Amino acid sequence: MAASELDSHTNSKMKKRMIIIVVFALVAGMIVLGLGIWYLWKKRRLKGGHSEKEDLELPLFDLVIITNATNNFSKENKLGEGGFGPVYKGKLEGGQEIAVKRLSKDSNQGVDEFKNEVLLISKLQHRNLVRLLGCCIQGEEKMLVYEYMQNKSLHSFIFDETNSKLLDWQNRFGIILGTARGLLYLHHDSRLRIIHRDLKPSNILLDGEMVPKISDFGMARIFRGDQFEASTKRVVGTFGYMSPEYAVDGHFSVKSDVFSYGVVVLEIISGKKNRGFCHPDHELNLLGHTWRLWNEDKCMELVDDSIRNSASTQNIIRCIHVGLLCVQKSSEQRPTMSSVLLMLSSETVVLPNPQAPGFYIDRGRPINFHSSYSEKKLCLSNDETITTLLEGR
């Protein structure tokens, strides 16, 4: 073989060898790079899990402490149960009484509620909001630890024939004002603008001095910056307290909470539930009944018998007036919570005439939603939170 051919053959082999080496190096480099990225991602994810706990700025309770405090989650310590899971009364070693919300293991909705409630309420502090003391996250157990409310909920007072007599007008007016202050804080005065979306008497807790504290932020939503309204296809809340635009179209805003607040005010005054309200002369719910009495100038007929003689007629009619302004069908006509508090606190403020309320014709019949509304899940009891799915338009 000629020398030139031999050199050419040698060069060809060297080129092939170099190509193989380069390809191998590139593949090895890509594998190493991929492993490095995977390692960093996993490390950051684990670190993020820890930082999320740290960002909550909440004490973490040990599972053993909570188990002992609730007597091993005994039936005797159980206070109730909601969509999130059961709630237990507990007592820490130092004597402090607590309420423990235990996430139900078979509740998919509860996981989202748990995260939402922890992230929200850990950043909120107000006299009229229930105080979150800490949480327990251990294995599959997820629990929220709250201050215990001695008098339980507003629901247990105003709708109970015996307990309602213990709630005079002074206490009821104080609850109306305190709840308004709590909502005003959520809507305007906190670091976040928060829409509760499920305000009702069972979510207004009462301490030993009957000070109201808004609770249950699992359904709440945060508005940021200049955002004032939003829409959803997943409607959550309780029939009888949901505003028309939210229940029908999934639109919610601070005015949705204002509607719920108005319903609560009228229930506090009357001692009757809006949903399931029964009157022998008509088939209107509580809102419709109130509207009818307002137009007939018979507002005092709405008032609970147990407070009718002890209440100031002028004060109570003003509260009814504010309640009707809050439940107006048009969200634009409803006042803000700052206006509500001003109207309740000052008798010199002139109140506008209310317009017809939303959802006020019904008794025992389903609410007449339009055809684009479809039901995914519905609990028809008077005070259960429901979840519905709205079809696309």
C-alpha positions as CSV (number, residue, x, y, z in Angstrom):
1,M,0.0,0.0,0.0
2,A,1.3,3.5,-0.9
3,A,2.3,5.8,1.8
4,S,-0.3,8.3,0.8
5,E,-3.1,5.7,1.0
6,L,-1.8,4.5,4.4
7,D,-1.9,8.1,5.8
8,S,-5.4,8.6,4.4
9,H,-6.7,5.3,6.0
10,T,-5.1,6.3,9.4
11,N,-6.7,9.8,9.3
12,S,-10.1,8.3,8.5
13,K,-9.8,6.0,11.6
14,M,-8.8,8.9,13.8
15,K,-11.8,11.0,12.6
16,K,-14.2,8.2,13.4
17,R,-12.6,7.7,16.7
18,M,-12.8,11.4,17.5
19,I,-16.5,11.5,16.4
20,I,-17.3,8.6,18.8
21,I,-15.4,10.3,21.6
22,V,-17.2,13.6,21.0
23,V,-20.7,11.9,20.8
24,F,-20.0,9.9,24.0
25,A,-18.8,13.0,25.8
26,L,-21.9,14.9,24.7
27,V,-24.2,12.1,25.8
28,A,-22.4,11.7,29.1
29,G,-22.5,15.5,29.6
30,M,-26.3,15.6,28.9
31,I,-26.8,12.8,31.4
32,V,-24.8,14.5,34.1
33,L,-26.6,17.8,33.4
34,G,-30.0,16.1,33.6
35,L,-29.1,14.5,36.9
36,G,-27.9,17.8,38.2
37,I,-31.1,19.6,37.2
38,W,-33.2,16.8,38.7
39,Y,-31.1,16.9,42.0
40,L,-31.5,20.7,42.2
41,W,-35.2,20.5,41.5
42,K,-35.7,17.8,44.2
43,K,-33.6,19.8,46.7
44,R,-35.5,23.0,46.0
45,R,-38.9,21.2,46.2
46,L,-37.9,19.8,49.6
47,K,-36.6,23.1,50.7
48,G,-39.7,24.8,49.4
49,G,-41.8,22.5,51.6
50,H,-39.9,23.6,54.7
51,S,-40.0,27.3,53.7
52,E,-43.7,27.1,53.2
53,K,-44.1,26.0,56.8
54,E,-41.7,28.8,57.9
55,D,-43.6,31.4,55.8
56,L,-46.8,30.5,57.8
57,E,-45.2,32.0,60.9
58,L,-47.3,29.6,62.9
59,P,-46.4,27.4,65.9
60,L,-46.5,23.7,64.9
61,F,-48.2,21.5,67.5
62,D,-47.0,17.9,68.0
63,L,-49.6,15.2,67.2
64,V,-49.2,13.6,70.6
65,I,-50.1,17.0,72.3
66,I,-53.2,17.4,70.2
67,T,-54.2,13.7,70.7
68,N,-53.9,14.1,74.5
69,A,-55.7,17.5,74.5
70,T,-58.7,16.0,72.7
71,N,-58.8,12.8,74.7
72,N,-57.8,10.9,71.6
73,F,-60.4,12.7,69.5
74,S,-63.2,11.2,71.5
75,K,-66.9,11.5,70.7
76,E,-67.4,13.5,73.9
77,N,-64.9,16.1,72.6
78,K,-66.5,16.4,69.2
79,L,-68.1,19.8,68.6
80,G,-69.3,19.2,65.0
81,E,-68.3,18.4,61.5
82,G,-68.2,20.4,58.2
83,G,-66.9,19.9,54.7
84,F,-63.3,20.2,56.0
85,G,-63.7,17.5,58.6
86,P,-64.6,17.1,62.3
87,V,-64.0,19.8,64.9
88,Y,-62.9,18.8,68.5
89,K,-62.7,20.6,71.8
90,G,-59.3,20.2,73.5
91,K,-57.4,21.4,76.6
92,L,-53.7,21.9,76.6
93,E,-51.5,21.0,79.6
94,G,-51.4,24.6,80.7
95,G,-55.2,24.7,80.9
96,Q,-55.8,26.6,77.6
97,E,-58.9,25.4,75.8
98,I,-58.6,25.0,72.0
99,A,-60.7,24.0,69.0
100,V,-59.1,21.5,66.6
101,K,-60.2,21.2,63.0
102,R,-59.0,17.8,61.8
103,L,-58.8,17.3,58.0
104,S,-60.9,14.4,56.9
105,K,-58.6,11.9,55.1
106,D,-61.2,11.1,52.4
107,S,-62.0,14.8,51.7
108,N,-60.3,16.0,48.5
109,Q,-61.9,19.4,48.9
110,G,-60.6,19.6,52.5
111,V,-56.9,19.6,51.4
112,D,-57.4,22.7,49.4
113,E,-59.4,24.3,52.2
114,F,-56.7,23.4,54.7
115,K,-53.9,25.1,52.6
116,N,-56.2,28.1,51.9
117,E,-57.2,28.6,55.5
118,V,-53.7,28.3,56.9
119,L,-52.1,30.7,54.3
120,L,-54.9,33.2,54.8
121,I,-55.7,33.4,58.5
122,S,-52.0,33.2,59.5
123,K,-51.7,36.7,58.0
124,L,-54.8,38.1,59.6
125,Q,-55.3,39.6,63.1
126,H,-58.5,41.3,64.2
127,R,-60.7,41.3,67.3
128,N,-63.6,40.1,65.1
129,L,-61.8,37.2,63.4
130,V,-61.2,33.9,65.1
131,R,-57.5,33.5,66.1
132,L,-55.5,30.6,64.7
133,L,-53.0,29.4,67.3
134,G,-51.1,27.0,65.1
135,C,-51.4,23.8,63.1
136,C,-50.3,20.2,63.2
137,I,-48.8,18.6,60.0
138,Q,-47.6,15.1,60.8
139,G,-47.7,12.2,58.4
140,E,-51.3,12.1,57.0
141,E,-52.6,14.2,59.8
142,K,-53.4,17.9,59.1
143,M,-55.1,19.9,61.7
144,L,-55.8,23.6,62.5
145,V,-55.7,24.7,66.2
146,Y,-57.9,27.7,67.1
147,E,-58.8,29.5,70.2
148,Y,-61.9,27.9,71.7
149,M,-65.1,29.9,71.6
150,Q,-67.1,29.4,74.8
151,N,-70.5,30.3,73.4
152,K,-70.0,28.3,70.1
153,S,-71.7,29.9,67.1
154,L,-74.3,32.6,66.5
155,H,-76.4,29.9,64.9
156,S,-76.7,28.0,68.2
157,F,-78.3,31.1,69.8
158,I,-80.6,32.9,67.4
159,F,-82.3,29.8,66.0
160,D,-82.7,28.0,69.4
161,E,-85.9,28.8,71.2
162,T,-84.2,28.7,74.7
163,N,-80.9,30.3,73.8
164,S,-82.4,33.1,71.8
165,K,-83.9,34.5,75.0
166,L,-80.4,34.9,76.4
167,L,-79.5,37.2,73.5
168,D,-81.0,40.6,74.2
169,W,-81.0,43.4,71.7
170,Q,-77.8,45.0,73.1
171,N,-75.9,41.7,72.4
172,R,-77.5,41.3,69.0
173,F,-76.6,44.8,67.9
174,G,-73.1,44.3,69.2
175,I,-72.8,41.1,67.0
176,I,-74.2,43.0,64.0
177,L,-71.6,45.8,64.5
178,G,-68.7,43.4,65.3
179,T,-69.4,41.2,62.3
180,A,-69.4,44.4,60.1
181,R,-66.0,45.4,61.5
182,G,-64.6,41.9,60.8
183,L,-65.8,42.0,57.2
184,L,-64.5,45.6,56.7
185,Y,-61.1,44.4,57.9
186,L,-61.2,41.5,55.4
187,H,-62.3,43.8,52.5
188,H,-60.3,46.9,53.1
189,D,-58.1,47.1,56.1
190,S,-55.9,44.0,56.1
191,R,-52.8,43.4,54.0
192,L,-54.9,41.4,51.6
193,R,-58.4,42.0,50.2
194,I,-60.3,38.8,51.1
195,I,-63.7,37.6,50.0
196,H,-65.1,35.2,52.6
197,R,-67.7,33.6,50.3
198,D,-69.5,31.6,53.1
199,L,-70.6,34.0,55.8
200,K,-73.5,32.7,57.8
201,P,-74.4,32.4,61.5
202,S,-72.6,29.0,62.0
203,N,-69.4,30.7,60.8
204,I,-69.7,33.5,63.3
205,L,-68.4,32.3,66.6
206,L,-69.1,34.0,70.0
207,D,-66.6,34.3,72.9
208,G,-67.4,34.4,76.6
209,E,-68.4,38.1,76.3
210,M,-70.5,37.5,73.1
211,V,-67.9,39.2,70.9
212,P,-68.5,37.9,67.3
213,K,-65.5,36.3,65.5
214,I,-65.8,35.4,61.8
215,S,-64.4,31.9,61.2
216,D,-63.9,29.2,58.5
217,F,-61.8,30.7,55.7
218,G,-61.5,27.5,53.7
219,M,-63.6,29.0,50.8
220,A,-62.1,32.5,51.0
221,R,-60.4,34.1,48.0
222,I,-57.7,36.8,47.8
223,F,-58.0,39.8,45.6
224,R,-54.8,41.6,44.7
225,G,-54.0,45.1,43.6
226,D,-56.9,46.7,41.7
227,Q,-58.9,43.5,41.5
228,F,-62.5,43.9,42.8
229,E,-64.4,41.0,41.3
230,A,-63.8,37.5,39.8
231,S,-65.7,34.6,38.3
232,T,-65.6,30.9,38.9
233,K,-67.4,27.8,37.5
234,R,-67.0,26.2,41.0
235,V,-69.5,27.9,43.2
236,V,-69.1,27.2,46.9
237,G,-71.3,28.5,49.7
238,T,-74.6,28.0,51.4
239,F,-78.0,28.5,49.8
240,G,-79.9,31.3,51.5
241,Y,-76.8,33.3,51.9
242,M,-75.3,33.4,48.4
243,S,-75.9,36.5,46.3
244,P,-77.8,36.1,43.0
245,E,-74.9,36.9,40.8
246,Y,-72.7,34.4,42.5
247,A,-75.1,31.5,42.8
248,V,-76.3,31.9,39.2
249,D,-73.3,33.2,37.2
250,G,-70.3,32.5,39.5
251,H,-69.5,36.2,39.8
252,F,-68.2,37.2,43.2
253,S,-66.8,40.4,44.9
254,V,-66.9,42.2,48.2
255,K,-70.6,42.8,47.4
256,S,-71.2,39.1,47.6
257,D,-70.2,39.1,51.2
258,V,-72.3,42.2,51.7
259,F,-75.4,40.2,50.6
260,S,-74.6,37.4,53.0
261,Y,-74.1,39.9,55.8
262,G,-77.5,41.4,55.1
263,V,-79.2,38.0,55.3
264,V,-77.4,37.4,58.7
265,V,-78.6,40.8,60.0
266,L,-82.2,40.1,59.2
267,E,-81.9,36.6,60.8
268,I,-80.4,38.1,63.9
269,I,-83.3,40.6,64.2
270,S,-86.1,38.0,63.4
271,G,-84.6,34.9,64.9
272,K,-85.7,33.1,61.7
273,K,-83.7,31.4,59.0
274,N,-84.0,32.8,55.5
275,R,-84.1,29.5,53.8
276,G,-87.0,27.4,54.9
277,F,-88.9,30.4,56.4
278,C,-92.6,29.7,56.6
279,H,-95.5,32.1,56.9
280,P,-99.2,31.2,56.6
281,D,-100.1,34.2,54.5
282,H,-97.6,33.8,51.6
283,E,-94.8,31.7,50.2
284,L,-92.0,34.2,50.5
285,N,-88.7,33.5,52.2
286,L,-87.4,35.8,55.0
287,L,-86.0,38.4,52.6
288,G,-89.4,38.5,50.8
289,H,-91.3,38.7,54.0
290,T,-89.1,41.5,55.3
291,W,-89.5,43.4,52.0
292,R,-93.3,43.0,52.2
293,L,-93.4,44.3,55.8
294,W,-91.1,47.2,54.8
295,N,-93.5,48.3,52.1
296,E,-96.5,47.9,54.4
297,D,-94.7,50.0,57.1
298,K,-95.0,47.0,59.5
299,C,-91.2,46.4,60.2
300,M,-91.6,45.7,63.9
301,E,-93.6,42.6,63.1
302,L,-90.3,41.1,61.9
303,V,-88.6,41.4,65.3
304,D,-88.0,38.3,67.5
305,D,-90.6,38.2,70.3
306,S,-87.9,37.9,72.9
307,I,-86.4,41.3,72.1
308,R,-89.4,43.3,70.8
309,N,-90.1,45.0,74.1
310,S,-86.5,45.7,75.1
311,A,-85.2,47.1,71.8
312,S,-85.2,50.7,70.5
313,T,-87.7,50.9,67.7
314,Q,-85.7,53.5,65.8
315,N,-82.5,51.5,66.1
316,I,-84.0,48.2,65.1
317,I,-85.8,49.7,62.0
318,R,-82.5,51.3,61.0
319,C,-80.9,47.9,61.2
320,I,-83.7,46.4,59.1
321,H,-83.2,49.2,56.6
322,V,-79.4,48.5,56.4
323,G,-80.1,44.8,56.0
324,L,-82.4,45.4,53.1
325,L,-79.8,47.7,51.4
326,C,-77.3,44.8,51.7
327,V,-79.5,42.2,50.1
328,Q,-80.6,44.2,47.1
329,K,-80.6,42.2,43.9
330,S,-78.2,44.5,42.1
331,S,-74.7,44.2,43.5
332,E,-73.9,47.8,42.3
333,Q,-76.7,49.1,44.6
334,R,-75.4,47.4,47.7
335,P,-73.3,49.4,50.0
336,T,-69.7,48.6,50.9
337,M,-68.9,47.4,54.4
338,S,-67.4,50.8,55.3
339,S,-70.7,52.5,54.4
340,V,-72.6,49.8,56.3
341,L,-70.6,50.4,59.4
342,L,-71.1,54.2,59.1
343,M,-74.9,53.8,58.6
344,L,-75.1,51.6,61.7
345,S,-72.9,53.8,63.9
346,S,-74.4,57.2,63.0
347,E,-78.0,58.1,63.2
348,T,-77.4,61.3,61.2
349,V,-76.4,59.5,58.0
350,V,-79.3,59.5,55.5
351,L,-80.0,56.0,54.2
352,P,-81.2,55.5,50.6
353,N,-84.4,53.7,49.8
354,P,-83.8,50.0,49.3
355,Q,-84.7,48.2,46.1
356,A,-86.2,44.7,45.9
357,P,-83.9,41.9,47.3
358,G,-82.6,39.0,45.3
359,F,-83.9,35.5,45.8
360,Y,-87.0,36.4,47.8
361,I,-89.8,34.3,46.2
362,D,-89.7,30.7,47.3
363,R,-90.9,28.3,49.9
364,G,-90.1,24.6,49.6
365,R,-89.5,25.0,45.8
366,P,-86.1,25.0,44.2
367,I,-84.7,28.5,43.3
368,N,-85.4,29.1,39.6
369,F,-81.9,29.3,38.2
370,H,-81.7,29.9,34.4
371,S,-81.0,26.9,32.1
372,S,-77.2,27.4,31.9
373,Y,-76.9,26.4,35.6
374,S,-76.2,22.8,36.3
375,E,-75.8,21.1,39.6
376,K,-72.7,19.0,40.4
377,K,-73.2,18.4,44.1
378,L,-76.0,19.8,46.3
379,C,-76.8,19.4,50.0
380,L,-80.2,20.9,50.6
381,S,-80.0,21.2,54.4
382,N,-80.4,24.7,55.6
383,D,-76.9,25.3,56.8
384,E,-74.6,23.0,54.8
385,T,-71.9,24.4,52.5
386,I,-72.5,23.2,49.0
387,T,-70.4,23.0,45.9
388,T,-71.9,23.5,42.4
389,L,-70.5,23.5,38.9
390,L,-71.7,26.1,36.4
391,E,-71.7,25.1,32.7
392,G,-69.8,27.2,30.3
393,R,-71.7,29.9,28.5
